[in-house]
Amino acid sequence: MSQTVLHIDASVGGDASRSRAASQAEVAALTPDTVIRRDLVAEPLPYIDGIWADTRLKPAETLTDADKDVLALSDELVAELQAAETIVIGLPIYNFASPASLKAWMDLVARPKVTFHYTENGPEGLLKGKRAIVTVASGGVPVGSEMDFASRHLTHFLNFIGISDVTVLDVKELAAAA
């Protein structure tokens, strides 16, 4: 059975980044047939704005060519998520939270009626049946602690869009086990 992995990195640390090294090792261990690579530092994403926010709420059948252009990058990012069975994210903790680049990615893939919808029982994620592996590196914030807003936020977000199988790996613990 073939496997597609979406590999996302958000660290500005380059070759010295522990979250990048750990996420790369996790991808290699999965031995996927296809890897979709998204480096949020090498290819920065724009922040959402009012035009984007309004356009994402329009019914698909009413979108003009200009509207489709506004949503094109978001559509591409969502398609990457939809194509992958496993999402591997290298997550550095900066100032207790995720880097702005990863937040920009989250904002662009949170699409009503595309990656989630609201029901009478509350929100329901539409990207079910996928799993995520998050490799977290921190210079001082203990991963999983009350001060770690990054991994808790990312896990909550992934659950929100339907990815409930989320494994958070502390890079320090991975290094100690090696």
ABEGO torsion letter per residue (X at the ends): XBBBBBBBBABAAEAABAAAAAAAAAAAAAGBABBBBBBAAABBBBBBBAAAAAAAABBAAABBAAAAAAAAAAAAAAAAAAABABBBBBBBBBGGBBBAAAAAAAAAABBBGAABBBBAAEBBBABBGBBBBBBBBBAABBBGBAABAAAAAAAAAAAAAGBABBBBBBAAAAAAAX
